[in-house]
């Protein structure tokens, strides 16, 4: 599919020399006092490290479980997680990639830049009880993130995005696709032919995603942009920021009490899963959720101000899971009972649907033809241009299901509101599937259908008392009839889109199992057998009022002092 050219984009990021990084917890780290200790160097942690170290008087330590971006072998930069058996996927377990490297998942993802919607952020404001989370209040800060740059081929981008909605002096370089594909004009024509169902949206980052748009990606000069090559790159030479890699935080620890609440400004960390503890919090201090046995050497540091968990929506809840009943089943004493930690896991559902096409070239050729791939790689290495520098898709659309989908099920629409989609259609110039290998022959058009506002909820839970063991990850993909109905609606919408006159002389026929799925029963069987994850887990340490929330509106952990969670777990 897209693996070969996306790997090269990853490898570029990985090859950059980004400054002095500590590969192990030497005395240079252990003998210092830090104001802030940040766990995880992904989209959240790298930003926190960069912004907080802007104050030269604030000493920051950033701890990353994975390596630096100098190593380029992709499997070593992934946690290589696997989900539990998914009932909604015919009891299949699926890979659950998460970045294990400076930059976190921004170093291995598909690079699409999406701010979210007006309704999404306004719902965050309602759930948290803080209007500061509303779209209008956050927009000035959102503008500080992206820096719109020219595409690699330098073409005129008029009509591909709205410049008024973007900054040219932000931190993260963004661009529209730098290579035109033959299907691009057909996608736009189909939108024009079916404007009521597939309207054109000049800029999906306006806060209203609905419609067909050109994609915007974290790509600059044909190269991947990550939180490490953007936010951290701005901060690497600051003497008040230290970065420690290849080191896993095994738990956060209480160093005392403040007004009756545990003071959680301590962290324990190790590089290997065996050995003995070499430093520790004093014995009179109650520790957090792990015994520490079998993990070491284990080191401990205390922040003078705050610990920030930014380990991501899988590892943050794994580190601070707080359900007393669940912990008791492992013989672990609970400091703060927070049943919401580890719950509320949400993810998008992926399904590739392909058509055979009448074309002299598609990106399938790039994946089959090693000589062509080598030629394109040389072009890309020279100046960043060519097919290797493409995003995963040049165009995609975000759409809402008909209200009857929910009415028939006597269910509530799970989306946040009219600016938020129920499903996504991604136009792909090649065979796209996570379940079926690229066929030996044929050229393809694919429409990837994704459930974007799922009603299913899953969980992260402990697998053992060893913090080096992966937790149990159950995203509960397609766990409700609503999500299955949304995916059916998405497939039917994709068929309508491809039936537009713009595709008439291009599309030959539907391909594979997709071609044989028309009735609801057939579609359900096809979906369950071929769907996968889009790899977008969120919501596992949710903010919110009442027992359903683990975080306050300022992202501090309820019932504690000195501990905050800043990553996709919060939403």
Order of alpha helices (4+ residues) and beta strands (2+ residues): alpha-alpha-beta-alpha-beta-beta-beta-alpha-alpha-beta-beta-alpha-beta-beta-beta-beta-beta-beta-beta-beta-beta-beta-beta-alpha-alpha-beta-alpha-alpha-beta-alpha-beta-beta-beta-beta-alpha-beta-alpha-beta-beta-beta
